[in-house]
């Protein structure tokens, strides 16, 4: 998933930049009286043997013009000499910041895949910019390089699969509740043109629970499988799901309590105390949800 990969890149970006910048600083000439293109290309050849899967290595002059053909393992990607790359972020950020930088992911013209570029500015002994050495590498490959361990990657894919299965199972439960809610309403909701209050309450409870479970499935699938996170919401992620889920449960229990009050008031007033107990339980849940919201907002602030 592209969204998940970009989010993972944001997490491992410092490690990825440290690794690639280390390769450049170890192999590139810098602060020399007259750094030459031959010296830089020899350093790039050394980097070629240290990075297994890269897209291209190349050199820009001080104005952002590519002055060397792409160094690549794919012959179809060779060329590029003379291209003006002064408008690329990896060039002007390296020139302005005067340090090695790692770009954001962008669509590569060579492969049409998401790519990141590490760029290393090369200065002479007077601290004047002479060249910028660049390395293009796919987003997928940089995630493999900078990922902490392959074991974590395995568990990440396994948990993604497990969350998908749970999402599917819960979705089926939500649809089953939805179907039974509609079925109960269609069969018992109206009898001899009279409104059946009990059936209406039961259908409402089933549909409310179905909606609560569907909201839970939606958030689990988006965050754990697709990797989407809504950072702009005041209450986001699983906190938002918890609020929605508990809110739906409280509504369902409140409807049930109301139904019991009507039922016992008409049939057997001795048991109306049980309905009162349920109302007290719903009230406690409301206070608990309010406390949960307060703590969540305080942590966010």
KERO-357904 format. One record per residue: residue in one letter; x, y, z of N, C-alpha, C in turn. Coordinates in steps of 0.001 Angstrom, whole numbers, padded with zeros to 6 digits, always signed. Example, Ala and Ser with C-alpha at 12.3 -4.5 7.8 and 13.67 -1.06 7.14 Angstrom:
BEGIN
a+013190-005690+007800+012300-004500+007800+013200-003300+007800/s+012850-002250+007080+013670-001060+007140+012900+000030+007870/
***
This chain:
BEGIN
x+000838-001187+000000+000000+000000+000000+000885+001253+000000/x+000612+002176-000952+001459+003351-001108+001387+004241+000133/x+000177+004425+000689+000030+005292+001857+000826+004748+003031/x+000743+003443+003262+001486+002824+004357+002993+002970+004138/x+003461+002795+002896+004888+002905+002615+005397+004317+002887/x+004601+005330+002531+005012+006711+002780+005069+006982+004279/x+004110+006465+005034+004130+006641+006483+005328+005918+007112/x+005637+004724+006609+006808+004007+007107+008084+004769+006782/x+008119+005403+005603+009291+006199+005233+009489+007360+006208/x+008374+007985+006623+008486+009061+007598+009097+008591+008909/x+008839+007337+009272+009376+006796+010522+010860+006448+010410/x+011266+005912+009256+012664+005452+009124+013547+006480+008412/x+012998+007627+008062+013762+008615+007290+015085+009019+007952/x+015116+009287+009263+016408+009651+009869+017474+008567+009696/x+017090+007290+009854+018055+006200+009679+018510+006095+008223/x+017541+006244+007294+017877+006152+005876+018828+007275+005468/x+018540+008490+005934+019410+009615+005604+020807+009430+006212/x+020863+008966+007452+022154+008761+008106+022996+007738+007336/x+022352+006663+006870+023074+005613+006148+023596+006121+004806/x+022736+006758+004012+023144+007214+002679+024157+008349+002776/x+023961+009249+003725+024907+010348+003889+026267+009847+004371/x+026245+008779+005157+027507+008171+005578+028273+007614+004381/x+027545+006967+003466+028194+006447+002254+028824+007573+001443/x+028100+008668+001291+028633+009792+000520+029857+010400+001202/x+029736+010677+002496+030837+011347+003201+032094+010489+003236/x+031925+009157+003205+033079+008266+003243+033765+008139+001886/x+033019+008347+000804+033564+008093-000528+033730+009333-001402/x+033135+010464-001005+033210+011662-001826+034336+012589-001357/x+035090+013163-002305+036089+014176-001926+035383+015468-001545/x+035878+016130-000533+035229+017367-000100+036262+018278+000546/x+036024+019572+000371+036893+020604+000930+038318+020515+000375/x+038444+020053-000856+039742+019985-001503+039938+021229-002376/x+041186+021590-002689+041418+022781-003524+040734+022684-004891/x+040837+021525-005528+040247+021370-006853+039613+019986-006975/x+038428+019789-006387+037765+018487-006540+037382+018268-007998/x+037757+017112-008535+037526+016846-009958+036384+015853-010133/x+035833+015861-011348+034752+014947-011666+035225+013495-011624/x+036478+013259-012041+037018+011893-012003+037055+011351-010578/x+037452+012188-009629+037504+011758-008234+036096+011423-007715/x+035132+012223-008127+033762+011987-007679+033224+010689-008272/x+033480+010453-009555+032979+009238-010210+033621+007985-009629/x+034890+008080-009218+035525+006947-008552+034836+006656-007219/x+034454+007711-006509+033731+007522-005262+032357+006914-005496/x+031694+007319-006585+030391+006747-006918+030514+005264-007259/x+031595+004903-007927+031821+003477-008234+031921+002649-006962/x+032516+003198-005933+032608+002478-004661+031212+002311-004033/x+030384+003359-004151+029028+003287-003585+028203+002240-004311/x+028451+002076-005614+027717+001089-006406+027824-000301-005777/x+028996-000628-005240+029229-001956-004680+028690-002088-003251/x+028239-000988-002668+027724-001035-001304+026204-000985-001242/x+025561-000500-002296+024103-000431-002364+023641-001431-003415/x+022884-002412-002989+022513-003500-003898+021576-003062-005006/x+020511-002395-004660+019467-002095-005644+019187-000607-005646/x+019813+000123-006561+019583+001551-006708+019137+001824-008142/x+018598+002989-008380+018126+003329-009723+019208+004025-010539/x+019838+005032-009934+020870+005755-010685+021728+006582-009732/x+022988+006780-010148+023915+007697-009500+024378+008692-010555/x+024484+009966-010201+024890+010974-011181+025410+012203-010450/x+026005+013130-011220+026632+014318-010651+026058+015559-011325/x+025757+016575-010495+025300+017876-010986+026388+018907-010737/x+026436+019925-011605+027389+020997-011348+026782+022019-010396/x+027482+023101-010166+027017+024080-009183+025701+024745-009574/x+025362+024692-010875+024115+025297-011368+022978+024290-011485/x+023210+023056-011111+022161+022056-011166+022046+021336-012493/x+023045+021472-013355+023053+020770-014641+023770+019430-014473/x+023151+018367-014949+023772+017042-014838+024962+016970-015790/x+026133+016648-015265+027359+016655-016072+027929+015252-016261/x+027181+014244-015833+027615+012865-016054+026401+012023-016392/x+026623+011004-017186+025534+010073-017471+025204+009279-016214/x+023994+008761-016175+023576+007965-015025+024438+006719-014886/x+024891+006480-013671+025545+005210-013363+024455+004268-012881/x+024176+003237-013633+023064+002354-013331+023344+000952-013840/x+022677-000033-013247+022826-001416-013682+021903-001746-014849/x+020966-000845-015113+020025-001032-016222+020441-000127-017379/x+020814-000729-018491+021300+000066-019624+020251+001029-020156/x+018982+000678-020027+017922+001548-020533+017806+002850-019740/x+018409+002889-018534+018333+004081-017698+019557+004975-017839/x+020502+004606-018700+021692+005426-018880+021333+006691-019654/x+022218+007669-019579+021944+008966-020190+021696+009995-019117/x+021029+011063-019482+020712+012114-018526+021682+013270-018530/x+022807+013122-019197+023798+014197-019210+023233+015428-019912/x+023414+016579-019277+022907+017827-019837+021544+018237-019313/x+020890+017367-018550+019572+017692-018007+019686+018774-016924/x+018739+019711-016960+018716+020782-015968+017865+020333-014775/x+018509+020137-013643+017810+019681-012446+017871+020733-011324/x+018038+021985-011722+018156+023050-010717+016845+023317-009994/x+015727+022855-010586+014437+023074-009938+014027+021916-009036/x+014886+020912-008903+014574+019756-008070+014949+020048-006617/x+014094+019617-005720+014309+019905-004296+015623+019318-003801/x+015981+018120-004309+017207+017494-003807+018455+018280-004196/x+018353+019127-005269+019506+019958-005630+019554+021219-004779/x+018458+022030-004834+018557+023335-004175+018558+023225-002653/x+017975+022157-002080+018052+022000-000635+019475+021660-000198/x+020137+020785-000967+021522+020451-000639+022419+021669-000793/x+022163+022491-001826+022983+023687-002058+022741+024744-000988/x+021490+024925-000592+021171+025955+000392+021570+025544+001805/x+021290+024294+002152+021588+023832+003508+023062+023466+003691/x+023742+023228+002574+025169+022878+002582+025437+021592+003362/x+024558+020655+003191+024724+019344+003824+023972+018294+003024/x+024243+017052+003336+023571+015943+002658+022095+015932+003038/x+021230+015745+002042+019791+015732+002286+019175+014508+001619/x+017988+014139+002109+017211+013045+001529+015845+013589+001167/x+015464+013457-000094+014225+014068-000581+012989+013310-000111/x+011839+013927-000300+010565+013242-000113+010346+012285-001285/x+009492+011275-001118+009194+010375-002245+008523+011124-003392/x+008913+010806-004618+008326+011423-005805+008331+010398-006946/x+007453+010548-007950+007431+009598-009079+008676+009747-009936/x+009382+008658-010127+010613+008682-010903+010316+008703-012405/x+011072+009517-013147+010936+009534-014603+011549+008290-015229/x+012449+007632-014506+013115+006445-015046+012259+005195-014901/x+011602+005054-013755+010902+003797-013467+009400+003960-013240/x+008923+005216-013117+007514+005487-012801+007118+004953-011421/x+008088+004650-010575+007831+004226-009201+008195+005367-008253/x+007683+005283-007026+008061+006273-006035+009540+006116-005696/x+010243+007227-005725+011699+007232-005557+012094+008330-004582/x+013197+008123-003875+013792+009182-003065+015214+009412-003573/x+015704+010621-003378+017047+010970-003838+017867+011516-002679/x+019039+010929-002486+020003+011457-001522+020997+012301-002301/x+021235+013516-001847+022149+014424-002559+023190+014964-001594/x+024424+015014-002088+025564+015382-001246+026323+016528-001913/x+026344+017728-001305+027062+018858-001902+028576+018725-001700/x+029323+019062-002724+030782+018961-002678+031359+020361-002837/x+032177+020783-001878+032733+022138-001857+034242+022088-002064/x+034794+023224-002508+036251+023342-002589+036786+023863-001258/x+038068+024128-001202+038674+024555+000062+038246+025955+000474/x+037606+026704-000443+037103+028037-000119+035619+028012+000266/x+035109+026801+000472+033706+026599+000856+032744+027066-000227/x+033170+026906-001471+032322+027236-002615+031785+025938-003222/x+030501+025940-003560+029876+024744-004119+030441+024443-005507/x+030875+023195-005698+031400+022772-006990+030466+021758-007668/x+030050+020736-006928+029211+019677-007487+028179+019235-006442/x+027188+018480-006944+026230+017804-006074+026104+016376-006573/x+026521+015414-005749+026401+014002-006099+025037+013494-005653/x+024379+012719-006521+023005+012273-006247+022884+010765-006402/x+022018+010190-005583+021696+008765-005657+020189+008605-005619/x+019632+008011-006667+018194+007700-006713+017987+006255-006281/x+017033+006052-005396+016728+004707-004930+015224+004618-004699/x+014634+003483-005024+013190+003334-004911+012755+003375-003448/x+011530+003832-003230+010985+003886-001877+010941+002496-001258/x+010584+001507-002053+010509+000127-001552+011868-000351-001065/x+012910-000039-001816+014245-000499-001448+014786+000233-000218/x+014524+001526-000113+015033+002268+001038+014353+001799+002318/x+013091+001351+002204+012412+000796+003374+013072-000510+003801/x+013498-001310+002828+014183-002563+003158+015533-002292+003817/x+016231-001297+003314+017567-000991+003839+017500-000463+005263/x+016576+000458+005506+016532+001148+006800+015594+000520+007793/x+014866-000519+007387+013949-001164+008322+014757-001817+009433/x+014283-001717+010705+015071-002228+011831+015476-003686+011678/x+014525-004595+011443+014836-006010+011293+013841-006651+010350/x+014264-007719+009703+013358-008459+008831+012266-009147+009643/x+012565-009467+010925+011580-010107+011786+010407-009168+012029/x+010701-007882+012274+009639-006909+012460+008826-006753+011190/x+009498-006794+010035+008784-006701+008767+007835-007880+008603/x+008303-009088+008986+007464-010280+008886+006237-010146+009779/x+006454-009719+011031+005329-009559+011934+004393-008445+011472/x+004960-007415+010828+004114-006347+010306+003167-006861+009238/x+003674-007681+008316+002826-008244+007264+001824-009248+007847/x+002289-010024+008847+001390-010990+009465+000248-010299+010190/x+000563-009240+010949-000484-008514+011671-001438-007834+010697/x-000921-007380+009558-001782-006773+008545-002784-007796+008011/x-002305-009027+007785-003192-010089+007310-004230-010449+008377/x-003784-010546+009637-004690-010907+010731-005770-009838+010893/x-005362-008565+010845-006338-007483+010958-007337-007526+009797/x-006865-007914+008620-007777-008038+007474-008821-009117+007727/x-008388-010255+008284-009314-011339+008560-010333-010952+009642/x-009854-010274+010710-010767-009826+011751-011746-008786+011206/x-011250-007902+010346-012133-006900+009747-013230-007567+008928/x-012841-008587+008163-013822-009307+007348-014858-010007+008233/x-014385-010672+009302-015301-011382+010200-016264-010407+010887/x-015744-009281+011377-016599-008304+012036-017571-007656+011052/x-017121-007468+009817-018018-006914+008797-019187-007856+008543/x-018904-009163+008520-019968-010143+008330-020958-010112+009503/x-020426-009935+010727-021301-009819+011903-022186-008578+011778/x-021584-007453+011349-022351-006219+011191-023453-006383+010154/x-023143-007050+009036-024146-007265+007997-025252-008210+008463/x-024867-009202+009285-025874-010132+009824-026831-009405+010764/x-026292-008548+011621-027143-007754+012502-028042-006812+011698/x-027462-006217+010663-028230-005306+009815-029388-006043+009136/x-029089-007237+008615-030122-008039+007942-031238-008418+008914/x-030854-008871+010103-031868-009278+011075-032674-008090+011593/x-032016-006928+011675-032746-005730+012076-033813-005355+011065/x-033456-005385+009784-034429-005089+008733-035515-006164+008664/x-035085-007416+008853-036047-008521+008795-037068-008403+009927/x-036593-008105+011142-037496-007949+012284-038459-006793+012066/x-037956-005723+011472-038802-004565+011211-039856-004884+010160/x-039440-005632+009117-040372-005940+008030-041453-006924+008461/x-041076-007891+009324-042032-008939+009708-042924-008507+010864/x-042313-007905+011893-043064-007618+013115-043315-006136+013347/x-042757-005313+012505-042899-003874+012744-044335-003410+012626/x-045056-003976+011679-046442-003560+011471-047333-004804+011442/x-048293-004843+012293-049250-005941+012328-050657-005369+012337/x-051424-005732+011295-052795-005246+011152-052846-003719+011213/x-051876-003128+010507-051809-001664+010397-051572-000973+011742/x-051121-001733+012738-050792-001146+014033-049291-001192+014250/x-048743-000149+014840-047307-000075+015080-046926-000942+016265/x-045979-001883+016057-045496-002750+017129-044266-002093+017763/x-044482-001470+018919-043405-000711+019567-042231-001623+019926/x-042516-002803+020444-041466-003729+020863-040570-004108+019682/x-041200-004417+018542-040420-004786+017359-039587-003612+016857/x-040149-002407+016947-039401-001213+016525-038163-001020+017393/x-038319-001201+018709-037174-001069+019607-036119-002131+019304/x-036546-003362+019116-035597-004442+018842-034847-004199+017532/x-035555-003754+016515-034910-003456+015236-033911-002319+015382/x-034285-001303+016169-033380-000167+016388-032103-000602+017090/x-032238-001482+018085-031060-001989+018802-030137-002756+017857/x-030718-003641+017043-029903-004421+016111-029192-003523+015101/x-029906-002546+014564-029296-001642+013577-028228-000762+014216/x-028460-000338+015465-027457+000485+016164-026181-000302+016424/x-026313-001544+016871-025136-002393+017081-024420-002662+015768/x-025180-002854+014699-024572-003064+013381-023744-001862+012973/x-024275-000660+013199-023542+000562+012867-022277+000693+013709/x-022372+000362+015006-021203+000457+015887-020095-000485+015426/x-020454-001717+015093-019442-002683+014642-018873-002282+013292/x-019718-001731+012416-019223-001275+011111-018208-000147+011270/x-018477+000803+012188-017509+001874+012455-016192+001304+012968/x-016282+000296+013823-015072-000347+014341-014290-001012+013205/x-014991-001724+012327-014340-002377+011186-013668-001341+010286/x-014370-000247+010030-013850+000798+009145-012532+001357+009672/x-012488+001656+010967-011271+002235+011537-010130+001223+011590/x-010419-000012+011977-009380-001042+012026-008777-001259+010641/x-009638-001362+009634-009150-001625+008279-008342-000444+007745/x-008824+000774+007982-008106+001942+007467-006746+002125+008143/x-006703+001940+009462-005475+002248+010188-004487+001091+010211/x-004967-000129+010369-004058-001259+010521-003733-001953+009202/x-004617-001845+008215-004379-002499+006922-003929-001497+005868/x-004701-000402+005715-004348+000602+004712-003323+001602+005222/x-003243+001737+006545-002252+002648+007116-002653+004099+007092/x-003934+004395+006996-004390+005778+006978-004623+006265+008397/x-004160+007505+008654-004356+008096+009977-004883+009508+009797/x-005952+009824+010501-006559+011149+010405-005991+012022+011509/x-004915+012704+011219-004227+013480+012257-004897+014819+012536/x-005771+015272+011626-006390+016579+011815-007588+016540+012743/x-008116+015353+013021-009269+015259+013892-008870+015518+015337/x-009778+016140+016092-009509+016372+017521-009368+015046+018239/x-010264+014120+017908-010168+012756+018429-010019+011851+017234/x-008891+011159+017130-008635+010390+015922-008255+008959+016266/x-008185+008157+015228-007713+006799+015369-008622+005942+016209/x-007975+005061+016986-008730+004126+017808-009504+004854+018907/x-009045+006039+019337-009805+006806+020317-011172+007192+019762/x-011170+007628+018501-012436+007992+017860-013332+006776+017714/x-012734+005640+017372-013519+004405+017247-014121+004007+018580/x-013331+004135+019656-013826+003791+020989-015016+004661+021369/x-014940+005958+021056-016038+006864+021377-017285+006477+020593/x-017107+006200+019302-018261+005819+018474-018864+004497+018948/x-017992+003548+019236-018473+002221+019639-019223+002289+020968/x-018607+002945+021960-019270+003066+023261-020559+003877+023149/x-020525+004926+022306-021733+005726+022114-022876+004899+021551/x-022542+004044+020577-023579+003189+019988-024110+002181+021004/x-023215+001624+021821-023636+000666+022852-024537+001350+023875/x-024170+002561+024267-024980+003302+025236-026369+003586+024675/x-026416+003964+023403-027715+004212+022770-028560+002948+022762/x-027933+001813+022386-028665+000541+022342-029187+000161+023730/x-028351+000321+024762-028780-000013+026126-029862+000941+026620/x-029755+002223+026242-030777+003184+026651-032130+002841+026017/x-032083+002420+024752-033324+001996+024091-033905+000762+024778/x-033033-000186+025113-033479-001391+025810-034094-001053+027163/x-033464-000113+027895-033997+000300+029199-035370+000950+029043/x-035505+001793+028026-036791+002440+027781-037874+001412+027444/x-037481+000418+026646-038424-000637+026278-038859-001431+027514/x-037926-001705+028411-038256-002451+029628-039166-001635+030545/x-038939-000339+030611-039799+000517+031435-041235+000428+030946/x-041417+000565+029607-042770+000463+029060-043370-000927+029307/x-042542-001946+029109-043035-003317+029239-043460-003624+030669/x-042598-003312+031642-042916-003633+033037-044015-002726+033584/x-044102-001498+033076-045154-000588+033548-046531-001108+033148/x-046583-001801+032011-047869-002307+031530-048154-003700+032075/x-047115-004577+032077-047320-005991+032397-047116-006294+033871/x-045955-005921+034404-045601-006330+035771-044752-005240+036411/x-045353-004395+037202-044632-003265+037812-043616-003713+038857/x-043721-004953+039343-042768-005433+040349-041351-005522+039797/x-041225-005765+038505-039908-005935+037908-039357-004643+037294/x-040044-003527+037503-039568-002282+036909-038234-001846+037502/x-037911-002391+038687-036632-002074+039330-035454-002501+038453/x-035629-003607+037719-034555-004064+036843-034286-003049+035720/x-035315-002430+035238-035142-001390+034227-034397-000194+034807/x-034705+000107+036090-034003+001226+036748-032520+000900+036899/x-032220-000368+037259-030810-000771+037347-030103-000569+036005/x-030767-000910+034928-030178-000752+033595-029958+000719+033258/x-030901+001563+033662-030741+003000+033430-029551+003544+034211/x-029389+003067+035449-028230+003488+036257-026929+003048+035581/x-026920+001806+035046-025732+001326+034339-025418+002171+033120/x-026449+002577+032360-026241+003438+031197-025677+004791+031631/x-026185+005318+032724-025687+006605+033238-024210+006510+033612/x-023824+005400+034243-022414+005205+034613-021542+005104+033366/x-022063+004437+032341-021321+004376+031083-021133+005761+030471/x-022154+006595+030570-022048+007964+030045-020976+008751+030785/x-020962+008625+032115-019934+009308+032904-018542+008764+032548/x-018455+007436+032362-017173+006850+031974-016699+007345+030627/x-017631+007463+029659-017263+007975+028338-016830+009429+028411/x-017520+010218+029239-017146+011629+029402-015744+011749+030004/x-015444+010910+030990-014114+010922+031594-013050+010513+030581/x-013368+009495+029773-012441+009034+028733-012149+010155+027734/x-013191+010872+027305-013003+011988+026376-012133+013082+026993/x-012357+013374+028272-011580+014411+028945-010105+014038+029002/x-009803+012795+029379-008414+012349+029463-007768+012362+028077/x-008499+011926+027038-007960+011891+025681-007603+013291+025192/x-008483+014252+025422-008231+015635+024974-007092+016260+025764/x-006972+015938+027040-005867+016488+027844-004533+015969+027327/x-004467+014675+026980-003230+014112+026453-002870+014754+025124/x-003877+015058+024304-003611+015666+022995-003074+017084+023150/x-003634+017825+024139-003169+019204+024376-001748+019211+024942/
***
